[in-house]
Amino acid sequence: MSFPLLTATAALPALGAIATAAVPAPRRNAAKLLALIVSLGTLVLAAIIAFRFDPGGDRYQLTESHAWIADFGVRYELGVDGIAVALIGLTALLIPFIILAGWHDADPLETGSKRWRPTQGFFALILAVEAMVIISFEATDVFLFYIFFEAMLIPMYFLIGGFGDRAHEHGEEAASTQRSYAAVKFLLYNLVGGLIMLAAVIGLYVVAGNFSLPEIAEARANGSLEMATTTERWLFLGFFFAFAVKAPLWPLHTWLPNAMQESTAPVAVLITAVVDKVGTFAMLRFCLGLFPEASKWATPAILVLALISIIYGALLAVGQRDIKRLVAYASISHFGFIILGIFAMTSQGQSGATLYMVNHGISTAALMLVAGFLISRRGSRLIADYGGVQKVAPVLAGTFLIGGLATLSLPGLAPFVSEFLVLVGTFARYPVVGIIATVGIVLAALYTLVLYQRTMTGPVKAEVEGMPDLRVRELVVVAPLVVLLIFLGVYPKPVTDIVNPAVEHTMSDVQKKDPQPEVEAAK
């Protein structure tokens, strides 16, 4: 039997989480180092997956299939397509940076604090989330996917509620209350979505008789499985609702600003750059793959919701006073672009959406982690408490600027390519929608440049006069992300070569072809 590479890639961080949690309490640094080593090992395995994956080969590769709950048709079934390979790579790439950036985030608080921060638990929970996200990208059994789609909520709940940001304007007691509120809101929103999806998963089993995505898709393609139109639409809505909460799509987005505001910067990155990608990935794999006709039926409404997310998120980002909430609303706007690309039903739109998932993860990580370093120095998340930072910490200000420019999709940086593809793909089929979506680009420039101007330029405020520049550990975190933003901005081919064949399969699932441009006949 060949080596179970996909299982190993998910199992390594899971076992690493257990080992990290078991490190004796006084040996906090050993726990941190162990978590970092495990995350780097997972990155190596993810690189091997990408190396072994053949974009021109079968749709699902490196497959594993074993009987699990045979009486109910549940199998331990894994496989990756190009989209999953790209997102597994993104996840495995970001976790080491998240661990390094949060190196001191779970250190004990000052003497006399009522809160106990178990360092080992913090890093163990991060590795647990990584394991669950990776296996969610790998699962081709719907029930297996559902288990880990829901299970990742538990470690995320404790990361938000138990290890929140220390910078709070109203003191520790108020901070604890706000963290609890944000964690409970995150959990309840996603649990409700998950429960609705569970009903749809059960309904799918009643109709199809099994949970295997490849088998159901093949049965639908050859006509041996037919769903009544009403049944398919209800099942689609059950799946889509859960994924829209996770994504997050307006109006199911309200948990995200609270969760990101009250989390440490690395955990905020974990939420929006890693965990939320499971929602948009699942729209491509499960909504379009299992329910193609219902997906086309729901497309007009989803495009409207995506447009609202783009413009609403950007407008609210413009008016934010809190740095983290600004990044959160910017992410809601960006997820609107991703969902727009998915449901534009064009190869350019879906390739752009997949590339956007990767690029958004990198750009948001760069911006939010630098913002976290800034906040830790000043002890405040409020934009008004900063000014003139570029004069005292030019490297910090410079990396913050690059992260911000990537967020507004400046040409030459990675998000520009993906946003351009999404808009081109959308305009080809829905020109009015594509035109309206461009408003989000203008607003992105506004909130990004205003944020930079108010925090980094102008007179140096007394509270930031002695602010140190980025340290070596922080540079190790930020520099590779900046390099990736530039590299993928000028040469996105390594990612597009992997995802484009998978997009072609998805377009085939929904029986859509790219619209041909109308060319006026020569006279």
C-alpha positions as CSV (number, residue, x, y, z in Angstrom):
1,M,0.0,0.0,0.0
2,S,1.4,3.4,-1.0
3,F,2.2,5.9,1.7
4,P,-1.0,7.8,2.9
5,L,0.3,11.2,2.2
6,L,-2.9,13.1,2.6
7,T,-3.6,11.4,6.0
8,A,-0.1,12.1,7.1
9,T,-0.4,15.8,6.2
10,A,-3.5,16.2,8.5
11,A,-2.3,13.8,11.1
12,L,1.1,15.5,11.8
13,P,-0.4,18.7,13.1
14,A,-3.1,16.7,15.0
15,L,-0.4,14.6,16.8
16,G,1.7,17.8,17.2
17,A,-1.2,19.4,19.0
18,I,-1.5,16.6,21.5
19,A,2.3,16.6,22.0
20,T,2.4,20.4,22.5
21,A,-0.4,20.3,25.0
22,A,1.4,17.6,26.9
23,V,4.6,19.6,27.4
24,P,5.1,20.4,31.1
25,A,3.8,23.9,32.1
26,P,7.2,25.4,33.0
27,R,8.7,24.5,29.6
28,R,6.7,27.0,27.6
29,N,9.6,27.7,25.1
30,A,9.9,24.0,24.4
31,A,6.1,23.9,23.5
32,K,6.5,26.8,21.2
33,L,9.5,25.3,19.5
34,L,7.7,21.9,19.1
35,A,4.7,23.6,17.5
36,L,6.9,25.5,15.1
37,I,8.8,22.3,14.1
38,V,5.5,20.4,13.5
39,S,4.1,23.3,11.4
40,L,7.3,23.3,9.3
41,G,7.0,19.5,8.9
42,T,3.4,19.9,7.7
43,L,4.6,22.5,5.2
44,V,7.1,20.0,3.8
45,L,4.3,17.4,3.4
46,A,2.1,20.0,1.7
47,A,5.0,20.8,-0.7
48,I,5.3,17.1,-1.5
49,I,1.6,17.0,-2.3
50,A,2.0,19.9,-4.7
51,F,5.1,18.2,-6.3
52,R,3.3,14.9,-6.8
53,F,0.1,16.4,-8.0
54,D,-0.3,16.2,-11.8
55,P,-2.5,19.0,-13.1
56,G,-3.2,17.1,-16.3
57,G,-4.1,13.9,-14.5
58,D,-7.2,12.6,-12.8
59,R,-9.5,15.0,-11.1
60,Y,-8.9,13.6,-7.6
61,Q,-5.4,12.4,-6.9
62,L,-3.4,10.8,-4.0
63,T,-6.7,9.2,-3.1
64,E,-7.4,7.1,0.0
65,S,-10.5,5.2,0.7
66,H,-11.3,3.0,3.7
67,A,-14.5,1.6,5.2
68,W,-15.5,3.6,8.3
69,I,-19.2,3.4,9.2
70,A,-20.2,0.8,6.6
71,D,-23.9,0.5,7.7
72,F,-24.5,4.1,6.8
73,G,-22.3,4.3,3.7
74,V,-19.7,6.5,5.4
75,R,-16.1,6.1,4.3
76,Y,-12.8,7.6,5.2
77,E,-12.3,9.0,1.7
78,L,-9.7,11.6,0.7
79,G,-8.5,13.1,-2.5
80,V,-7.3,16.4,-3.8
81,D,-7.9,18.5,-6.9
82,G,-5.9,21.5,-7.9
83,I,-8.0,23.9,-5.8
84,A,-7.5,21.8,-2.7
85,V,-3.7,21.5,-3.4
86,A,-3.5,25.4,-3.6
87,L,-5.4,25.9,-0.3
88,I,-3.6,23.1,1.6
89,G,-0.4,24.9,0.5
90,L,-1.7,28.2,1.7
91,T,-2.7,26.8,5.1
92,A,0.6,25.0,5.7
93,L,2.5,28.1,4.6
94,L,0.7,30.5,6.9
95,I,0.7,28.4,10.1
96,P,4.5,28.7,10.8
97,F,4.2,32.5,10.4
98,I,1.2,32.6,12.7
99,I,3.1,30.6,15.3
100,L,6.1,32.9,15.1
101,A,4.0,36.1,15.1
102,G,2.2,34.8,18.2
103,W,5.4,33.7,20.0
104,H,4.7,35.8,23.1
105,D,0.9,36.1,22.8
106,A,0.2,33.4,25.3
107,D,3.0,34.2,27.8
108,P,1.8,34.7,31.4
109,L,0.3,38.1,32.1
110,E,1.7,40.5,34.7
111,T,1.9,39.4,38.3
112,G,-1.5,39.6,40.0
113,S,-3.6,39.1,36.8
114,K,-6.7,37.0,37.4
115,R,-6.3,35.3,34.0
116,W,-4.2,32.2,33.4
117,R,-2.9,31.9,29.9
118,P,-1.7,28.3,29.2
119,T,1.0,28.8,26.6
120,Q,1.0,25.1,25.5
121,G,-2.8,25.2,24.9
122,F,-2.5,28.2,22.6
123,F,-0.1,26.6,20.2
124,A,-1.8,23.2,20.5
125,L,-5.1,24.8,19.5
126,I,-3.5,26.4,16.4
127,L,-2.1,23.1,15.3
128,A,-5.5,21.4,15.9
129,V,-7.2,24.0,13.7
130,E,-4.6,23.4,11.0
131,A,-5.2,19.6,11.1
132,M,-9.0,20.1,10.7
133,V,-8.7,22.6,7.9
134,I,-6.4,20.4,5.9
135,I,-8.6,17.3,6.2
136,S,-11.6,19.5,5.2
137,F,-9.8,20.4,2.0
138,E,-8.9,16.7,1.4
139,A,-12.2,15.0,2.3
140,T,-14.3,13.7,-0.6
141,D,-16.8,12.0,1.7
142,V,-19.5,14.5,2.5
143,F,-20.1,13.2,6.0
144,L,-16.3,13.2,6.8
145,F,-16.1,16.7,5.6
146,Y,-19.0,17.8,7.7
147,I,-17.4,16.4,10.9
148,F,-14.3,18.4,10.6
149,F,-16.1,21.4,9.2
150,E,-17.9,21.6,12.5
151,A,-15.1,20.3,14.8
152,M,-12.8,23.2,13.9
153,L,-15.2,25.5,15.7
154,I,-14.2,24.2,19.1
155,P,-10.5,25.1,19.1
156,M,-11.4,28.4,17.4
157,Y,-13.9,29.2,20.1
158,F,-11.1,28.8,22.8
159,L,-8.6,30.7,20.8
160,I,-11.0,33.7,20.5
161,G,-12.4,33.5,24.0
162,G,-9.3,32.4,26.0
163,F,-6.5,34.2,24.2
164,G,-7.8,37.6,23.2
165,D,-6.0,40.8,22.5
166,R,-4.4,42.5,25.5
167,A,-4.9,45.9,24.0
168,H,-8.3,47.1,25.3
169,E,-9.2,50.6,26.1
170,H,-11.6,49.7,29.0
171,G,-9.4,47.3,31.0
172,E,-9.1,43.6,31.5
173,E,-12.5,42.9,32.9
174,A,-14.3,44.6,29.9
175,A,-11.9,42.9,27.6
176,S,-12.8,39.5,29.0
177,T,-16.5,40.2,28.6
178,Q,-16.0,41.3,25.0
179,R,-13.9,38.2,24.2
180,S,-16.6,36.0,25.6
181,Y,-19.2,37.7,23.6
182,A,-17.2,37.5,20.3
183,A,-16.4,33.8,20.9
184,V,-20.0,32.8,21.7
185,K,-21.3,34.8,18.7
186,F,-18.7,33.0,16.4
187,L,-19.8,29.7,17.8
188,L,-23.5,30.2,17.6
189,Y,-23.5,31.6,14.1
190,N,-21.4,28.7,12.7
191,L,-23.3,26.1,14.8
192,V,-26.6,27.2,13.3
193,G,-25.2,27.0,9.8
194,G,-23.7,23.6,10.6
195,L,-27.0,22.2,11.9
196,I,-28.9,23.3,8.8
197,M,-26.1,21.7,6.7
198,L,-26.5,18.5,8.8
199,A,-30.1,18.3,7.8
200,A,-29.1,18.7,4.1
201,V,-26.4,16.0,4.5
202,I,-29.0,13.6,5.8
203,G,-31.3,14.5,3.0
204,L,-28.5,13.9,0.5
205,Y,-27.9,10.4,1.9
206,V,-31.6,9.6,1.6
207,V,-31.6,10.7,-2.1
208,A,-28.2,9.3,-3.1
209,G,-27.7,6.3,-0.7
210,N,-24.1,7.3,0.1
211,F,-21.8,10.2,0.9
212,S,-19.1,9.8,-1.7
213,L,-18.7,13.0,-3.7
214,P,-17.1,11.3,-6.8
215,E,-19.7,8.6,-6.8
216,I,-22.7,11.0,-6.5
217,A,-21.2,13.3,-9.2
218,E,-20.6,10.3,-11.5
219,A,-24.2,9.0,-10.9
220,R,-25.6,12.4,-11.7
221,A,-23.6,12.7,-14.8
222,N,-24.6,9.3,-16.3
223,G,-28.2,9.7,-15.3
224,S,-28.4,6.9,-12.8
225,L,-29.2,9.4,-10.0
226,E,-31.9,12.0,-10.5
227,M,-33.0,14.6,-8.0
228,A,-36.3,16.4,-8.1
229,T,-35.9,20.1,-8.8
230,T,-37.4,21.1,-5.4
231,T,-35.3,18.5,-3.5
232,E,-32.1,19.7,-5.1
233,R,-32.8,23.3,-4.4
234,W,-33.5,22.7,-0.7
235,L,-30.4,20.6,-0.3
236,F,-28.3,23.3,-2.1
237,L,-29.7,25.9,0.3
238,G,-28.8,23.8,3.3
239,F,-25.2,23.4,2.2
240,F,-24.9,27.0,0.9
241,F,-26.2,28.6,4.1
242,A,-23.5,26.9,6.2
243,F,-20.8,27.9,3.7
244,A,-22.1,31.5,3.5
245,V,-21.8,31.8,7.3
246,K,-18.2,30.5,7.3
247,A,-17.2,32.6,4.2
248,P,-18.7,35.1,5.5
249,L,-21.3,36.5,3.1
250,W,-23.6,39.4,3.9
251,P,-25.9,39.3,5.9
252,L,-24.4,36.3,7.8
253,H,-21.1,38.1,8.4
254,T,-21.6,40.0,11.6
255,W,-19.7,37.5,13.8
256,L,-16.4,38.3,11.9
257,P,-15.7,41.9,13.0
258,N,-16.2,40.9,16.6
259,A,-14.1,37.8,16.4
260,M,-11.2,39.5,14.7
261,Q,-11.3,42.6,16.9
262,E,-11.1,40.5,20.1
263,S,-8.5,38.0,18.9
264,T,-4.8,38.3,18.9
265,A,-3.5,39.3,15.4
266,P,-2.2,35.8,14.6
267,V,-5.6,34.2,15.6
268,A,-7.3,36.9,13.5
269,V,-5.2,35.8,10.5
270,L,-6.1,32.2,11.3
271,I,-9.8,33.1,11.1
272,T,-9.9,35.1,7.9
273,A,-6.9,33.7,5.9
274,V,-7.3,30.0,6.8
275,V,-10.6,28.9,8.4
276,D,-13.0,31.1,6.3
277,K,-11.5,29.7,3.1
278,V,-13.1,26.4,3.9
279,G,-16.5,28.1,3.2
280,T,-15.6,29.4,-0.3
281,F,-13.7,26.2,-1.2
282,A,-16.8,24.1,-0.2
283,M,-19.0,26.3,-2.5
284,L,-16.9,25.2,-5.4
285,R,-16.5,21.5,-4.4
286,F,-19.9,20.7,-2.9
287,C,-22.5,23.3,-4.0
288,L,-21.5,23.3,-7.7
289,G,-20.4,19.7,-7.7
290,L,-23.4,18.1,-6.1
291,F,-26.2,20.6,-7.1
292,P,-25.3,22.1,-10.5
293,E,-28.9,23.0,-11.5
294,A,-29.7,24.5,-8.1
295,S,-26.5,26.5,-8.3
296,K,-27.5,28.0,-11.6
297,W,-31.0,28.7,-10.2
298,A,-29.6,30.5,-7.1
299,T,-26.9,32.4,-9.0
300,P,-28.8,35.8,-9.5
301,A,-29.6,36.0,-5.8
302,I,-26.0,35.1,-4.8
303,L,-24.5,37.6,-7.1
304,V,-26.6,40.3,-5.5
305,L,-25.5,39.2,-2.0
306,A,-21.9,39.2,-3.2
307,L,-22.2,42.7,-4.6
308,I,-23.7,43.9,-1.3
309,S,-20.8,42.3,0.6
310,I,-18.3,44.0,-1.7
311,I,-19.7,47.5,-1.3
312,Y,-21.1,47.2,2.3
313,G,-17.8,45.8,3.6
314,A,-15.7,48.5,1.9
315,L,-18.0,51.3,3.1
316,L,-17.9,50.1,6.7
317,A,-14.1,49.7,6.5
318,V,-13.9,53.4,5.5
319,G,-15.6,54.5,8.7
320,Q,-13.8,52.3,11.2
321,R,-11.9,53.6,14.2
322,D,-10.4,50.3,15.1
323,I,-7.6,48.9,13.0
324,K,-8.7,45.2,13.3
325,R,-12.3,45.9,12.6
326,L,-11.2,47.8,9.4
327,V,-9.3,44.7,8.2
328,A,-12.3,42.6,9.1
329,Y,-14.7,44.6,7.0
330,A,-12.1,44.8,4.2
331,S,-12.1,41.0,4.3
332,I,-15.9,40.8,4.0
333,S,-15.5,42.9,0.9
334,H,-12.8,40.6,-0.5
335,F,-14.9,37.5,0.2
336,G,-17.6,39.1,-1.8
337,F,-15.2,39.2,-4.8
338,I,-14.4,35.5,-4.3
339,I,-18.0,34.5,-4.2
340,L,-18.8,36.7,-7.2
341,G,-16.1,34.9,-9.2
342,I,-17.3,31.5,-8.1
343,F,-20.9,32.1,-9.2
344,A,-20.1,34.1,-12.4
345,M,-19.9,30.6,-13.9
346,T,-16.9,31.5,-16.1
347,S,-13.4,29.9,-16.1
348,Q,-11.8,33.3,-15.6
349,G,-14.1,34.1,-12.7
350,Q,-13.5,30.7,-10.9
351,S,-9.8,30.7,-11.6
352,G,-9.6,34.3,-10.2
353,A,-11.7,33.3,-7.2
354,T,-9.4,30.4,-6.3
355,L,-6.3,32.5,-6.9
356,Y,-8.0,35.3,-4.8
357,M,-8.4,32.8,-1.9
358,V,-4.6,32.2,-1.9
359,N,-3.6,35.9,-2.5
360,H,-6.1,37.2,0.1
361,G,-4.7,34.8,2.6
362,I,-1.1,36.1,2.0
363,S,-2.0,39.8,1.8
364,T,-4.3,39.7,4.9
365,A,-1.7,37.9,6.8
366,A,0.9,40.5,5.9
367,L,-1.3,43.4,6.8
368,M,-2.8,42.0,10.0
369,L,0.4,40.6,11.4
370,V,2.2,44.0,10.9
371,A,-0.8,45.7,12.5
372,G,-0.5,43.3,15.4
373,F,3.2,44.2,15.9
374,L,2.1,47.9,15.8
375,I,-0.7,47.4,18.3
376,S,1.5,45.4,20.7
377,R,4.0,48.4,20.8
378,R,1.4,51.1,21.5
379,G,-1.2,49.0,23.4
380,S,-4.1,50.4,21.4
381,R,-6.2,49.3,18.4
382,L,-7.6,52.8,17.8
383,I,-6.4,54.5,14.6
384,A,-6.6,57.9,16.4
385,D,-3.8,56.9,18.8
386,Y,-1.2,56.7,16.1
387,G,0.6,59.2,13.9
388,G,4.1,59.7,12.5
389,V,5.1,56.1,12.9
390,Q,7.0,56.0,9.6
391,K,9.5,58.5,11.1
392,V,10.4,56.3,14.1
393,A,9.8,52.8,12.7
394,P,10.4,53.1,8.9
395,V,10.6,49.3,8.3
396,L,7.4,48.7,10.1
397,A,5.7,51.5,8.2
398,G,7.0,50.2,4.9
399,T,5.8,46.6,5.4
400,F,2.5,48.0,6.6
401,L,2.2,50.0,3.4
402,I,3.0,47.0,1.2
403,G,0.3,45.0,3.0
404,G,-2.1,47.8,2.5
405,L,-1.3,48.3,-1.1
406,A,-1.8,44.5,-1.7
407,T,-5.2,44.9,0.1
408,L,-6.3,47.5,-2.4
409,S,-5.0,45.2,-5.3
410,L,-2.3,47.5,-6.6
411,P,-0.9,46.2,-10.0
412,G,2.3,44.3,-9.4
413,L,1.1,42.7,-6.2
414,A,-0.6,39.4,-6.0
415,P,-4.3,40.3,-5.3
416,F,-4.4,42.5,-8.4
417,V,-4.2,39.5,-10.8
418,S,-7.0,37.5,-9.0
419,E,-9.3,40.6,-8.7
420,F,-8.8,41.4,-12.4
421,L,-9.7,37.8,-13.4
422,V,-12.8,37.9,-11.2
423,L,-14.0,41.1,-12.8
424,V,-13.2,40.0,-16.3
425,G,-15.0,36.7,-15.7
426,T,-18.0,38.4,-14.2
427,F,-18.2,41.1,-16.9
428,A,-18.1,38.4,-19.6
429,R,-21.5,37.0,-18.4
430,Y,-22.9,39.7,-16.2
431,P,-21.6,43.1,-17.4
432,V,-23.7,45.2,-15.1
433,V,-22.7,43.2,-12.0
434,G,-19.0,43.5,-13.1
435,I,-19.3,47.3,-13.4
436,I,-20.9,47.7,-10.0
437,A,-18.3,45.5,-8.4
438,T,-15.5,47.9,-9.5
439,V,-16.9,50.4,-6.9
440,G,-15.3,48.1,-4.3
441,I,-11.8,48.8,-5.8
442,V,-12.3,52.6,-5.4
443,L,-13.4,52.2,-1.8
444,A,-10.5,49.8,-1.1
445,A,-8.1,52.5,-2.1
446,L,-9.9,55.0,0.1
447,Y,-9.9,52.9,3.4
448,T,-6.3,51.7,2.9
449,L,-4.7,55.0,2.1
450,V,-6.7,56.8,4.9
451,L,-5.5,54.1,7.3
452,Y,-1.9,54.6,6.3
453,Q,-2.1,58.4,6.4
454,R,-3.6,58.5,9.8
455,T,-1.3,56.0,11.5
456,M,2.0,56.4,9.7
457,T,2.3,60.0,8.4
458,G,2.0,63.4,10.0
459,P,3.5,64.7,13.2
460,V,5.0,62.1,15.6
461,K,2.6,61.6,18.6
462,A,4.3,61.6,22.0
463,E,3.1,58.0,22.7
464,V,4.9,56.6,19.6
465,E,8.2,58.5,19.9
466,G,10.1,55.7,21.4
467,M,8.5,52.9,19.3
468,P,11.0,50.3,18.2
469,D,11.2,49.1,14.6
470,L,10.6,45.5,13.6
471,R,12.7,43.0,15.4
472,V,14.4,40.0,13.8
473,R,11.6,37.5,14.6
474,E,9.1,39.9,13.2
475,L,11.1,40.5,10.0
476,V,11.3,36.7,9.6
477,V,7.5,36.7,9.7
478,V,6.8,39.6,7.4
479,A,9.6,39.4,4.8
480,P,8.6,36.1,3.1
481,L,5.0,37.3,2.9
482,V,6.1,40.5,1.1
483,V,8.3,38.5,-1.3
484,L,5.3,36.2,-2.1
485,L,3.0,39.1,-2.7
486,I,5.5,40.5,-5.2
487,F,6.3,37.2,-6.8
488,L,2.7,36.1,-7.4
489,G,1.9,39.6,-8.5
490,V,4.2,39.3,-11.5
491,Y,4.2,35.6,-12.0
492,P,1.0,33.8,-10.8
493,K,1.5,30.9,-13.2
494,P,2.6,28.3,-10.6
495,V,-0.8,28.6,-8.9
496,T,-3.0,29.1,-12.0
497,D,-1.4,26.0,-13.7
498,I,-2.5,23.9,-10.7
499,V,-6.1,25.3,-10.3
500,N,-7.1,25.8,-13.9
501,P,-7.8,22.1,-14.7
502,A,-9.9,21.8,-11.5
503,V,-11.9,24.9,-12.6
504,E,-12.5,23.2,-16.0
505,H,-14.0,20.2,-14.1
506,T,-16.2,22.5,-12.1
507,M,-17.4,24.3,-15.2
508,S,-18.2,20.8,-16.7
509,D,-20.2,20.0,-13.5
510,V,-22.5,22.9,-14.0
511,Q,-22.5,22.4,-17.8
512,K,-21.4,26.0,-18.5
513,K,-19.1,27.3,-21.2
514,D,-17.4,30.7,-21.3
515,P,-19.4,33.2,-23.3
516,Q,-17.9,34.1,-26.6
517,P,-17.1,37.7,-27.2
518,E,-19.3,39.4,-29.7
519,V,-17.2,40.7,-32.6
520,E,-18.8,42.9,-35.2
521,A,-18.4,41.3,-38.6
522,A,-16.1,43.1,-40.9
523,K,-17.9,45.0,-43.6
